């Protein structure tokens, strides 16, 4: 039975919010400019730009993690709705501060390198996360991971 031992919310900064808000907004600028010169042609462009902007906004909402949970046997990255990404403990080799160049599965909610943790996995790409309290998340993970290893008999 899985149960949540520790959970944290993502650390979201203003820069990542701008990355997600500016592109859909920039789609409307040419439409508004075109509206002054050709109202009928602009209306089709506005509908297309608005539809694309709404689709992008919905996509951005669903790809942003809502919380990071450490369960008794895995780390779960939860998204809106029923979506989640699980990293089982038997695939994890450790957790550390992320390197400068991150190659792997990224769930960024912050553009600052100082808040990024990297979960290293066996024979798989690393997973990067940005919890609000990075040190508390890392400390709790180490404790829970060591308890899990001890329970499974992997360490004495």
DSSP file (Angstrom, degrees, kcal/mol; ACC not computed):
  #  RESIDUE AA STRUCTURE BP1 BP2  ACC     N-H-->O    O-->H-N    N-H-->O    O-->H-N    TCO  KAPPA ALPHA  PHI   PSI    X-CA   Y-CA   Z-CA
    1    1 A X              0   0    0      0, 0.0     2,-0.4     0, 0.0    71,-0.1   0.000 360.0 360.0 360.0 128.1    0.0    0.0    0.0
    2    2 A X        +     0   0    0     69,-0.1     2,-0.3    70,-0.1    69,-0.0  -0.672 360.0 173.8 -86.2 136.6    1.4    3.4   -1.0
    3    3 A X        -     0   0    0     -2,-0.4    69,-1.1     0, 0.0     2,-0.4  -0.996  35.3-109.0-141.5 147.1    1.2    6.3    1.4
    4    4 A X  E     +A   71   0A   0     -2,-0.3    67,-0.2    67,-0.2     3,-0.1  -0.597  32.5 173.2 -77.7 124.2    2.7    9.8    1.2
    5    5 A X  E    S+     0   0A   0     65,-2.7     2,-0.3    -2,-0.4    66,-0.2   0.788  71.1   1.9 -97.4 -38.1    5.5   10.3    3.6
    6    6 A X  E     -A   70   0A   0     64,-1.8    64,-3.6     2,-0.0    -1,-0.4  -0.992  64.5-176.2-149.3 143.6    6.6   13.8    2.5
    7    7 A X  E     -A   69   0A   0     -2,-0.3     2,-0.3    62,-0.2    62,-0.2  -0.991   1.4-179.2-142.1 152.5    5.3   16.2   -0.1
    8    8 A X  E     -A   68   0A   0     60,-2.6    60,-3.3    -2,-0.3     2,-0.2  -0.971  24.5-121.7-145.0 155.4    6.3   19.6   -1.4
    9    9 A X        -     0   0    0     -2,-0.3   123,-2.5    58,-0.2   124,-0.2  -0.638  40.4 -93.1 -95.5 158.8    5.0   22.0   -4.0
   10   10 A X  B     -D  131   0B   0     56,-0.4     2,-0.9    -2,-0.2   121,-0.2  -0.402  32.0-121.9 -69.7 148.0    7.1   23.2   -7.0
   11   11 A X        -     0   0    0    119,-3.0     2,-0.5   104,-0.1    98,-0.2  -0.819  35.2-171.8 -89.8 105.8    9.1   26.3   -6.7
   12   12 A X        -     0   0    0     -2,-0.9    98,-0.2    98,-0.1     2,-0.2  -0.881   1.6-164.9-105.9 127.3    7.7   28.5   -9.5
   13   13 A X     >  -     0   0    0     96,-1.1     4,-1.4    -2,-0.5     3,-0.3  -0.577  34.6-105.1-105.4 172.4    9.5   31.8  -10.3
   14   14 A X  H  > S+     0   0    0      1,-0.2     4,-2.1    -2,-0.2     5,-0.1   0.807 114.4  61.3 -65.7 -30.8    8.3   34.8  -12.4
   15   15 A X  H  > S+     0   0    0      1,-0.2     4,-2.0     2,-0.2    -1,-0.2   0.894 104.0  46.5 -68.6 -39.6   10.5   33.9  -15.3
   16   16 A X  H  > S+     0   0    0     -3,-0.3     4,-1.5     2,-0.2    -1,-0.2   0.857 110.7  54.0 -70.8 -32.8    8.9   30.5  -16.0
   17   17 A X  H  X S+     0   0    0     -4,-1.4     4,-1.6     1,-0.2    -2,-0.2   0.909 108.6  49.3 -64.1 -40.5    5.5   32.2  -15.7
   18   18 A X  H  X S+     0   0    0     -4,-2.1     4,-2.8     1,-0.2     5,-0.3   0.880 106.3  56.3 -65.0 -37.6    6.6   34.7  -18.3
   19   19 A X  H  X S+     0   0    0     -4,-2.0     4,-0.6     1,-0.2    -1,-0.2   0.866 114.2  40.2 -60.7 -35.4    7.8   31.8  -20.6
   20   20 A X  H  < S+     0   0    0     -4,-1.5     4,-0.4     2,-0.1    -1,-0.2   0.701 122.0  40.3 -87.8 -20.4    4.3   30.3  -20.4
   21   21 A X  H  X S+     0   0    0     -4,-1.6     4,-1.6    -5,-0.1    -2,-0.2   0.836 106.0  59.7 -95.7 -38.3    2.3   33.6  -20.7
   22   22 A X  H  X S+     0   0    0     -4,-2.8     4,-2.9    -5,-0.2     5,-0.2   0.912  98.4  54.6 -65.2 -47.3    4.2   35.6  -23.3
   23   23 A X  H  X S+     0   0    0     -4,-0.6     4,-1.0    -5,-0.3    -1,-0.2   0.930 111.1  44.1 -58.5 -46.9    4.0   33.2  -26.3
   24   24 A X  H  4 S+     0   0    0     -4,-0.4     4,-0.5     1,-0.2     3,-0.3   0.893 115.9  49.5 -62.4 -34.5    0.2   33.0  -26.3
   25   25 A X  H >X S+     0   0    0     -4,-1.6     3,-1.3     1,-0.2     4,-0.6   0.886 104.8  57.4 -69.0 -38.4    0.0   36.7  -25.7
   26   26 A X  H 3X S+     0   0    0     -4,-2.9     4,-0.7     1,-0.3     3,-0.4   0.728  94.5  67.8 -66.0 -20.9    2.4   37.5  -28.6
   27   27 A X  H 3X S+     0   0    0     -4,-1.0     4,-0.6    -3,-0.3    -1,-0.3   0.801  98.0  52.6 -66.6 -27.1    0.0   35.6  -31.0
   28   28 A X  H <> S+     0   0    0     -3,-1.3     4,-2.5    -4,-0.5    -1,-0.2   0.714  91.0  74.6 -83.4 -20.8   -2.6   38.4  -30.5
   29   29 A X  H  X S+     0   0    0     -4,-0.6     4,-2.0    -3,-0.4     5,-0.2   0.939  98.6  43.7 -62.2 -49.9   -0.3   41.3  -31.4
   30   30 A X  H  X S+     0   0    0     -4,-0.7     4,-2.6     1,-0.2    -1,-0.2   0.879 113.3  54.4 -62.5 -33.4   -0.2   40.7  -35.2
   31   31 A X  H  X S+     0   0    0     -4,-0.6     4,-1.7     1,-0.2    -2,-0.2   0.918 108.7  46.8 -64.9 -42.8   -4.0   40.1  -35.1
   32   32 A X  H  X S+     0   0    0     -4,-2.5     4,-0.7     2,-0.2    -1,-0.2   0.863 112.8  50.1 -68.3 -34.6   -4.7   43.4  -33.4
   33   33 A X  H >X S+     0   0    0     -4,-2.0     3,-0.7    -5,-0.2     4,-0.6   0.909 111.5  48.2 -67.0 -42.7   -2.4   45.2  -35.9
   34   34 A X  H >X S+     0   0    0     -4,-2.6     4,-2.9     1,-0.2     3,-0.6   0.796 100.0  68.1 -67.4 -28.8   -4.1   43.5  -38.8
   35   35 A X  H 3< S+     0   0    0     -4,-1.7    -1,-0.2     1,-0.2    -2,-0.2   0.822  94.6  56.9 -61.2 -31.9   -7.5   44.4  -37.3
   36   36 A X  H << S+     0   0    0     -4,-0.7    -1,-0.2    -3,-0.7    -2,-0.2   0.828 118.2  30.4 -69.4 -31.7   -6.8   48.1  -38.0
   37   37 A X  H << S+     0   0    0     -4,-0.6     2,-0.4    -3,-0.6    -2,-0.2   0.846 133.3  19.0 -98.3 -38.2   -6.3   47.6  -41.7
   38   38 A X     X  -     0   0    0     -4,-2.9     4,-2.3     1,-0.1    -1,-0.2  -0.822  59.1-178.0-139.7  95.8   -8.5   44.6  -42.7
   39   39 A X  H  > S+     0   0    0     -2,-0.4     4,-1.6     2,-0.2    -1,-0.1   0.887  83.8  46.5 -64.8 -41.7  -11.3   43.8  -40.3
   40   40 A X  H  > S+     0   0    0      2,-0.2     4,-1.1     1,-0.2    -1,-0.2   0.939 116.6  43.0 -70.0 -45.5  -12.6   40.7  -42.2
   41   41 A X  H  > S+     0   0    0      1,-0.2     4,-1.6     2,-0.2    -1,-0.2   0.863 112.6  55.1 -65.3 -35.2   -9.2   39.1  -42.7
   42   42 A X  H  X S+     0   0    0     -4,-2.3     4,-3.2    -8,-0.3    -1,-0.2   0.843  97.7  62.7 -67.8 -33.3   -8.2   39.9  -39.2
   43   43 A X  H  X S+     0   0    0     -4,-1.6     4,-2.3     1,-0.2    -1,-0.2   0.908 105.2  45.9 -62.1 -40.5  -11.2   38.2  -37.7
   44   44 A X  H  X S+     0   0    0     -4,-1.1     4,-2.3     2,-0.2    -1,-0.2   0.912 114.7  47.9 -66.1 -41.2  -10.1   34.8  -39.1
   45   45 A X  H  X S+     0   0    0     -4,-1.6     4,-3.1     2,-0.2     5,-0.2   0.896 110.6  51.8 -65.7 -39.2   -6.5   35.5  -37.9
   46   46 A X  H  X S+     0   0    0     -4,-3.2     4,-3.1     2,-0.2     5,-0.3   0.916 109.9  48.9 -64.2 -43.0   -7.8   36.5  -34.5
   47   47 A X  H  X S+     0   0    0     -4,-2.3     4,-2.5    -5,-0.2    -1,-0.2   0.921 114.7  45.4 -62.5 -42.9   -9.8   33.3  -34.1
   48   48 A X  H  X S+     0   0    0     -4,-2.3     4,-2.5     2,-0.2    -2,-0.2   0.922 115.9  45.4 -65.5 -43.9   -6.8   31.2  -35.2
   49   49 A X  H  X S+     0   0    0     -4,-3.1     4,-2.8     2,-0.2    -2,-0.2   0.907 114.7  48.0 -66.9 -41.8   -4.4   33.1  -32.9
   50   50 A X  H  X S+     0   0    0     -4,-3.1     4,-2.7    -5,-0.2     5,-0.2   0.918 112.6  49.0 -65.7 -42.2   -6.9   33.0  -30.0
   51   51 A X  H  X S+     0   0    0     -4,-2.5     4,-2.4    -5,-0.3    -2,-0.2   0.916 113.8  46.0 -62.3 -43.1   -7.5   29.3  -30.5
   52   52 A X  H  X S+     0   0    0     -4,-2.5     4,-2.6     2,-0.2    -2,-0.2   0.908 113.1  50.3 -66.0 -41.6   -3.7   28.6  -30.7
   53   53 A X  H  X S+     0   0    0     -4,-2.8     4,-2.3     2,-0.2    -2,-0.2   0.903 112.0  47.0 -62.9 -41.5   -3.1   30.8  -27.6
   54   54 A X  H  X S+     0   0    0     -4,-2.7     4,-2.5     2,-0.2    -2,-0.2   0.915 112.3  50.1 -66.3 -42.6   -5.8   29.0  -25.6
   55   55 A X  H  X S+     0   0    0     -4,-2.4     4,-2.4    -5,-0.2    -2,-0.2   0.909 111.7  48.3 -61.7 -42.5   -4.5   25.6  -26.7
   56   56 A X  H  X S+     0   0    0     -4,-2.6     4,-2.7     2,-0.2    -2,-0.2   0.912 111.1  50.5 -63.6 -42.5   -1.0   26.6  -25.7
   57   57 A X  H  X S+     0   0    0     -4,-2.3     4,-2.2     2,-0.2    -2,-0.2   0.910 111.3  47.8 -63.4 -42.3   -2.2   27.8  -22.3
   58   58 A X  H  X S+     0   0    0     -4,-2.5     4,-1.9     2,-0.2    -1,-0.2   0.922 112.5  49.6 -63.7 -43.6   -4.1   24.6  -21.6
   59   59 A X  H  X S+     0   0    0     -4,-2.4     4,-1.4     1,-0.2    -2,-0.2   0.923 110.7  49.7 -61.2 -44.7   -1.1   22.6  -22.6
   60   60 A X  H  X S+     0   0    0     -4,-2.7     4,-0.9     1,-0.2    -1,-0.2   0.883 108.6  53.3 -62.0 -39.2    1.2   24.6  -20.3
   61   61 A X  H  < S+     0   0    0     -4,-2.2     3,-0.4     1,-0.2    19,-0.4   0.891 111.3  46.0 -63.2 -39.0   -1.3   24.1  -17.4
   62   62 A X  H  < S+     0   0    0     -4,-1.9    -1,-0.2     1,-0.2    -2,-0.2   0.696 110.2  51.9 -82.0 -17.7   -1.2   20.4  -17.8
   63   63 A X  H  < S+     0   0    0     -4,-1.4     2,-0.5    -3,-0.2    -1,-0.2   0.560  88.5  93.8 -93.9  -6.5    2.6   20.0  -18.2
   64   64 A X  S  < S-     0   0    0     -4,-0.9    16,-0.4    -3,-0.4    45,-0.1  -0.731  80.3-122.9 -84.8 126.4    3.4   22.0  -15.0
   65   65 A X        -     0   0    0     -2,-0.5    14,-0.3    14,-0.1   -55,-0.2  -0.354  17.0-162.8 -63.9 147.3    3.8   19.7  -11.9
   66   66 A X        -     0   0    0     12,-3.4   -56,-0.4     1,-0.4     2,-0.3   0.713  68.1  -8.2-102.4 -28.5    1.5   20.6   -9.0
   67   67 A X  E     - B   0  78A   0     11,-1.3    11,-2.7   -58,-0.2     2,-0.5  -0.981  54.2-132.8-164.0 158.1    3.4   18.7   -6.3
   68   68 A X  E     -AB   8  77A   0    -60,-3.3   -60,-2.6    -2,-0.3     2,-0.4  -0.969  27.7-169.0-114.5 125.9    6.2   16.3   -5.6
   69   69 A X  E     -AB   7  76A   0      7,-3.1     7,-3.0    -2,-0.5     2,-0.7  -0.938  17.6-153.1-119.6 137.3    5.5   13.4   -3.3
   70   70 A X  E     -AB   6  75A   0    -64,-3.6   -65,-2.7    -2,-0.4   -64,-1.8  -0.947  24.7-173.1-103.4 113.8    7.8   10.9   -1.6
   71   71 A X  E     -A    4   0A   0      3,-3.1   -67,-0.2    -2,-0.7     3,-0.1  -0.364  43.0 -90.6 -95.3-179.3    5.9    7.8   -1.0
   72   72 A X  S    S+     0   0    0    -69,-1.1   -68,-0.1     1,-0.2     3,-0.1   0.697 123.1  15.1 -68.9 -17.4    7.0    4.7    0.9
   73   73 A X  S    S+     0   0    0      1,-0.2    16,-2.5   -70,-0.1    17,-0.4   0.305 127.2  20.7-139.5  10.4    8.4    3.1   -2.3
   74   74 A X  E     - C   0  88A   0     14,-0.3    -3,-3.1    -3,-0.1     2,-0.5  -0.988  66.3-111.2-166.5 166.8    8.7    5.8   -5.0
   75   75 A X  E     -BC  70  87A   0     12,-2.3    12,-2.7    -2,-0.3     2,-0.5  -0.950  34.1-160.4-106.6 129.6    8.8    9.5   -5.8
   76   76 A X  E     -BC  69  86A   0     -7,-3.0    -7,-3.1    -2,-0.5     2,-0.6  -0.947  11.0-160.1-117.0 130.3    5.7   10.7   -7.6
   77   77 A X  E     -BC  68  85A   0      8,-3.0     8,-2.6    -2,-0.5     2,-0.3  -0.940  21.8-155.9-105.6 113.5    5.5   13.9   -9.6
   78   78 A X  E     -BC  67  84A   0    -11,-2.7   -12,-3.4    -2,-0.6   -11,-1.3  -0.721  13.0-175.1-100.3 141.6    1.8   14.9   -9.8
   79   79 A X        -     0   0    0      4,-2.6   -14,-0.1    -2,-0.3   -17,-0.1  -0.588  43.5 -66.1-116.3-179.9    0.2   17.0  -12.5
   80   80 A X  S >  S+     0   0    0    -16,-0.4     3,-0.8   -19,-0.4    -1,-0.1  -0.410 104.9   7.2 -68.9 147.8   -3.3   18.4  -12.9
   81   81 A X  T 3  S-     0   0    0      1,-0.2    -2,-0.1    -2,-0.1     0, 0.0  -0.459 127.9 -33.7  78.3-153.3   -6.0   15.8  -13.3
   82   82 A X  T 3  S+     0   0    0     -2,-0.1     2,-0.3    -4,-0.1    -1,-0.2   0.316 101.9 119.8 -86.6  11.0   -5.2   12.1  -13.1
   83   83 A X    <   +     0   0    0     -3,-0.8    -4,-2.6   -21,-0.0     2,-0.3  -0.571  29.6 152.4 -87.3 137.9   -1.7   12.5  -14.5
   84   84 A X  E     -C   78   0A   0     -2,-0.3     2,-0.5    -6,-0.2    -6,-0.2  -0.982  33.9-140.7-155.2 155.6    1.5   11.6  -12.5
   85   85 A X  E     -C   77   0A   0     -8,-2.6    -8,-3.0    -2,-0.3     2,-0.4  -0.991  23.2-157.9-121.9 122.6    5.0   10.4  -13.2
   86   86 A X  E     -C   76   0A   0     -2,-0.5     2,-0.5   -10,-0.2   -10,-0.2  -0.817  13.9-168.5-106.7 141.2    6.4    7.8  -10.9
   87   87 A X  E     -C   75   0A   0    -12,-2.7   -12,-2.3    -2,-0.4     5,-0.1  -0.910  22.9-144.0-123.3 100.2   10.1    7.0  -10.1
   88   88 A X  E >>  -C   74   0A   0     -2,-0.5     3,-1.8   -14,-0.2     4,-0.5  -0.325  15.5-124.8 -66.9 146.6   10.3    3.7   -8.1
   89   89 A X  G >4 S+     0   0    0    -16,-2.5     3,-1.1     1,-0.3   -15,-0.1   0.818 107.9  66.1 -59.7 -32.2   12.9    3.4   -5.5
   90   90 A X  G 34 S+     0   0    0    -17,-0.4    -1,-0.3     1,-0.3   -16,-0.1   0.648 105.2  45.0 -69.1 -10.7   14.3    0.3   -7.0
   91   91 A X  G <4 S+     0   0    0     -3,-1.8    31,-3.0    30,-0.1     2,-0.4   0.510  95.4  95.6-102.0  -8.6   15.4    2.4  -10.1
   92   92 A X  E <<  +E  121   0C   0     -3,-1.1    29,-0.3    -4,-0.5     3,-0.1  -0.668  41.9 178.2 -90.4 134.4   16.9    5.3   -8.1
   93   93 A X  E     -     0   0C   0     27,-2.8     2,-0.3     1,-0.4    28,-0.2   0.653  64.5 -52.5-101.3 -23.0   20.6    5.4   -7.4
   94   94 A X  E     -E  120   0C   0     26,-1.2    26,-2.4     2,-0.0    -1,-0.4  -0.961  44.3-107.9 168.8 177.3   20.5    8.8   -5.5
   95   95 A X  E     +E  119   0C   0     -2,-0.3     2,-0.3    24,-0.2    24,-0.2  -0.993  40.0 151.0-133.4 140.5   19.5   12.4   -5.4
   96   96 A X  E     -E  118   0C   0     22,-2.0    22,-3.4    -2,-0.4     2,-0.1  -0.945  51.8 -66.9-155.6 172.3   21.8   15.4   -5.7
   97   97 A X  E     -E  117   0C   0     -2,-0.3    20,-0.2    20,-0.2     2,-0.1  -0.470  65.0-104.6 -64.0 141.7   22.0   19.0   -6.9
   98   98 A X        -     0   0    0     18,-1.7    18,-0.1    15,-0.2    -1,-0.1  -0.371  30.5-119.1 -71.9 148.0   21.7   19.2  -10.6
   99   99 A X        -     0   0    0      2,-0.2    -1,-0.1     1,-0.1     3,-0.1  -0.228  32.8 -99.6 -74.4 173.0   24.7   19.7  -12.8
  100  100 A X  S    S+     0   0    0      1,-0.2     2,-0.7    -2,-0.0    -1,-0.1   0.933 114.5  45.4 -64.5 -46.1   24.9   22.8  -15.1
  101  101 A X  S    S-     0   0    0      2,-0.0     2,-0.6     0, 0.0    -1,-0.2  -0.886  79.7-161.1-103.2 119.5   23.9   20.9  -18.2
  102  102 A X        -     0   0    0     -2,-0.7     2,-0.6    -4,-0.1     4,-0.1  -0.872  11.7-179.9-106.5 118.0   20.9   18.6  -17.5
  103  103 A X        +     0   0    0     -2,-0.6    23,-0.7     2,-0.1     2,-0.3  -0.973  49.7  53.3-115.2 119.6   20.2   15.8  -19.9
  104  104 A X  E    S-f  126   0C   0     -2,-0.6     2,-0.7    21,-0.2    23,-0.2  -0.993  98.8 -22.4 158.5-156.4   17.2   13.8  -18.9
  105  105 A X  E     -f  127   0C   0     21,-3.1    23,-2.7    -2,-0.3     2,-0.4  -0.816  64.3-164.0 -92.0 115.1   13.5   14.1  -18.0
  106  106 A X  E     +f  128   0C   0     -2,-0.7     2,-0.2    21,-0.2    23,-0.1  -0.863  25.6 178.6-110.2 133.1   13.0   17.7  -16.9
  107  107 A X        -     0   0    0     21,-1.6    23,-0.4    -2,-0.4     2,-0.2  -0.619  25.6-177.6-122.0  69.1   10.0   19.0  -15.0
  108  108 A X        +     0   0    0     -2,-0.2   -43,-0.1     1,-0.1     3,-0.1  -0.493  27.3 158.8 -78.2 135.7   11.1   22.6  -14.6
  109  109 A X  S    S+     0   0    0     -2,-0.2   -96,-1.1     1,-0.2     2,-0.3   0.153  72.7  47.0-127.1  10.2    9.0   25.1  -12.8
  110  110 A X        -     0   0    0    -98,-0.2    -1,-0.2   -94,-0.1   -98,-0.1  -0.982  61.9-152.4-153.6 136.6   12.0   27.5  -12.1
  111  111 A X  S    S+     0   0    0     -2,-0.3     2,-0.4    -3,-0.1   -99,-0.1   0.473  70.9 100.2 -91.4  -1.9   14.7   28.8  -14.4
  112  112 A X    >   -     0   0    0      1,-0.1     3,-0.9     3,-0.0     4,-0.1  -0.700  65.5-148.8 -84.6 133.1   17.2   29.2  -11.5
  113  113 A X  G >  S+     0   0    0     -2,-0.4     3,-1.1     1,-0.2   -15,-0.2   0.684  88.2  75.7 -72.3 -18.1   19.7   26.5  -11.3
  114  114 A X  G 3  S+     0   0    0      1,-0.2    -1,-0.2   -17,-0.1    -3,-0.0   0.679  95.1  47.0 -71.8 -16.9   19.9   26.8   -7.5
  115  115 A X  G <  S+     0   0    0     -3,-0.9     2,-0.4  -104,-0.1    -1,-0.2   0.293  86.2 112.0-106.3  10.2   16.6   25.1   -6.9
  116  116 A X    <   -     0   0    0     -3,-1.1   -18,-1.7    14,-0.2     2,-0.4  -0.721  42.8-169.8 -96.8 131.2   17.0   22.0   -9.1
  117  117 A X  E     -EG  97 129C   0     12,-2.9    12,-2.4    -2,-0.4     2,-0.5  -0.911  11.2-147.8-112.1 143.9   17.4   18.5   -7.8
  118  118 A X  E     -EG  96 128C   0    -22,-3.4   -22,-2.0    -2,-0.4     2,-0.8  -0.955   0.5-155.2-115.7 123.5   18.4   15.6  -10.0
  119  119 A X  E     -EG  95 127C   0      8,-3.6     8,-2.3    -2,-0.5     2,-0.3  -0.872  17.7-148.4 -96.7 110.8   17.1   12.1   -9.3
  120  120 A X  E     -E   94   0C   0    -26,-2.4   -27,-2.8    -2,-0.8   -26,-1.2  -0.614  15.4-165.0 -82.4 137.1   19.6    9.6  -10.8
  121  121 A X  E >   -E   92   0C   0      3,-0.5     3,-0.9    -2,-0.3     2,-0.3  -0.894  26.3 -99.6-124.3 153.1   18.2    6.3  -12.1
  122  122 A X  T 3  S-     0   0    0    -31,-3.0     3,-0.1    -2,-0.3   -30,-0.0  -0.536  99.7 -17.8 -69.7 127.9   19.7    3.0  -13.1
  123  123 A X  T 3  S+     0   0    0     -2,-0.3     2,-0.3     1,-0.1    -1,-0.2   0.698 122.6  90.1  50.5  25.7   20.2    2.6  -16.8
  124  124 A X  S <  S-     0   0    0     -3,-0.9    -3,-0.5   -33,-0.1    -1,-0.1  -0.924  86.3 -82.0-141.7 166.3   17.7    5.5  -17.5
  125  125 A X        -     0   0    0     -2,-0.3   -21,-0.2     1,-0.1     2,-0.0  -0.369  51.7-104.6 -68.4 149.5   17.8    9.2  -17.9
  126  126 A X  E     -f  104   0C   0    -23,-0.7   -21,-3.1    -6,-0.1     2,-0.5  -0.336  27.3-134.5 -70.6 156.4   17.9   11.3  -14.8
  127  127 A X  E     -fG 105 119C   0     -8,-2.3    -8,-3.6   -23,-0.2     2,-0.4  -0.965  16.5-156.1-115.2 128.4   14.7   13.2  -13.6
  128  128 A X  E     +fG 106 118C   0    -23,-2.7   -21,-1.6    -2,-0.5     2,-0.3  -0.880  15.6 172.8-109.8 139.3   15.0   16.8  -12.5
  129  129 A X  E     - G   0 117C   0    -12,-2.4   -12,-2.9    -2,-0.4     2,-0.2  -0.893  26.4-144.2-136.0 164.4   12.6   18.5  -10.2
  130  130 A X        -     0   0    0    -23,-0.4  -119,-3.0    -2,-0.3   -14,-0.2  -0.646  22.9-173.8-132.6  77.0   12.4   21.9   -8.5
  131  131 A X  B     -D   10   0B   0     -2,-0.2     3,-0.4  -121,-0.2  -121,-0.2  -0.339  32.4-122.2 -70.0 154.9   10.8   21.6   -5.0
  132  132 A X  S    S+     0   0    0   -123,-2.5     2,-0.7     1,-0.3    -1,-0.1   0.905 110.5  35.5 -63.2 -43.0   10.0   24.7   -3.0
  133  133 A X  S  > S+     0   0    0   -124,-0.2     4,-2.4     1,-0.2    -1,-0.3  -0.791  74.9 177.6-113.1  86.5   12.2   23.5   -0.1
  134  134 A X  H  > S+     0   0    0     -2,-0.7     4,-2.5    -3,-0.4     5,-0.2   0.881  76.8  48.4 -59.3 -44.2   15.0   21.7   -1.8
  135  135 A X  H  > S+     0   0    0      2,-0.2     4,-2.6     1,-0.2    -1,-0.2   0.910 112.3  47.7 -68.1 -42.1   17.0   20.9    1.3
  136  136 A X  H  > S+     0   0    0      2,-0.2     4,-2.6     1,-0.2     5,-0.2   0.899 112.7  50.1 -64.8 -39.8   14.1   19.5    3.2
  137  137 A X  H  X S+     0   0    0     -4,-2.4     4,-2.5     2,-0.2    -2,-0.2   0.941 112.9  46.0 -63.3 -46.7   13.0   17.4    0.2
  138  138 A X  H  X S+     0   0    0     -4,-2.5     4,-2.5     2,-0.2    -2,-0.2   0.911 114.1  48.2 -63.1 -43.3   16.6   16.0   -0.2
  139  139 A X  H  X S+     0   0    0     -4,-2.6     4,-2.1     2,-0.2    -2,-0.2   0.931 114.0  45.8 -63.8 -46.0   16.9   15.3    3.5
  140  140 A X  H  X S+     0   0    0     -4,-2.6     4,-2.7     1,-0.2     5,-0.3   0.894 112.2  52.1 -64.7 -39.1   13.5   13.5    3.7
  141  141 A X  H  X S+     0   0    0     -4,-2.5     4,-3.2    -5,-0.2     5,-0.3   0.947 108.8  49.8 -61.8 -47.0   14.2   11.6    0.5
  142  142 A X  H  X S+     0   0    0     -4,-2.5     4,-2.3     1,-0.2    -2,-0.2   0.916 113.6  46.1 -58.7 -43.8   17.6   10.3    1.9
  143  143 A X  H  X S+     0   0    0     -4,-2.1     4,-2.3     2,-0.2    -1,-0.2   0.946 116.8  42.8 -64.6 -48.7   15.9    9.2    5.1
  144  144 A X  H  X S+     0   0    0     -4,-2.7     4,-2.3     1,-0.2    -2,-0.2   0.888 114.5  51.2 -66.5 -39.3   13.0    7.5    3.4
  145  145 A X  H  X S+     0   0    0     -4,-3.2     4,-2.4    -5,-0.3    -1,-0.2   0.899 110.8  48.1 -65.2 -41.5   15.2    5.9    0.8
  146  146 A X  H  X S+     0   0    0     -4,-2.3     4,-2.6    -5,-0.3    -2,-0.2   0.904 111.4  50.5 -66.1 -41.0   17.6    4.5    3.4
  147  147 A X  H  X S+     0   0    0     -4,-2.3     4,-2.4     2,-0.2    -2,-0.2   0.904 110.9  49.5 -61.2 -41.0   14.7    3.1    5.4
  148  148 A X  H  X S+     0   0    0     -4,-2.3     4,-2.1     2,-0.2    -2,-0.2   0.918 111.1  48.9 -63.9 -44.0   13.4    1.5    2.2
  149  149 A X  H  X>S+     0   0    0     -4,-2.4     5,-2.6     1,-0.2     6,-0.8   0.921 112.6  48.2 -61.3 -43.8   16.8    0.0    1.5
  150  150 A X  H ><5S+     0   0    0     -4,-2.6     3,-0.7     1,-0.2    -2,-0.2   0.907 111.2  50.3 -63.4 -41.7   17.0   -1.3    5.1
  151  151 A X  H 3<5S+     0   0    0     -4,-2.4    -1,-0.2     1,-0.2    -2,-0.2   0.858 111.5  48.1 -64.4 -36.9   13.5   -2.8    4.9
  152  152 A X  H 3<5S-     0   0    0     -4,-2.1    -1,-0.2    -5,-0.2    -2,-0.2   0.532 115.3-116.2 -82.1  -6.4   14.3   -4.5    1.6
  153  153 A X  T <<5S+     0   0    0     -3,-0.7    -3,-0.2    -4,-0.6    -2,-0.1   0.696  78.3 127.5  80.4  19.2   17.6   -5.9    3.0
  154  154 A X  S   <S+     0   0    0     -5,-2.6     2,-0.3    -6,-0.2    -4,-0.2   0.727  76.7  26.8 -80.9 -21.9   19.8   -4.0    0.6
  155  155 A X              0   0    0     -6,-0.8    -2,-0.2    -9,-0.1    -1,-0.1  -0.962 360.0 360.0-135.3 156.4   21.9   -2.6    3.5
  156  156 A X              0   0    0     -2,-0.3    -6,-0.0    -3,-0.1    -1,-0.0   0.460 360.0 360.0 -86.3 360.0   22.6   -3.9    6.9
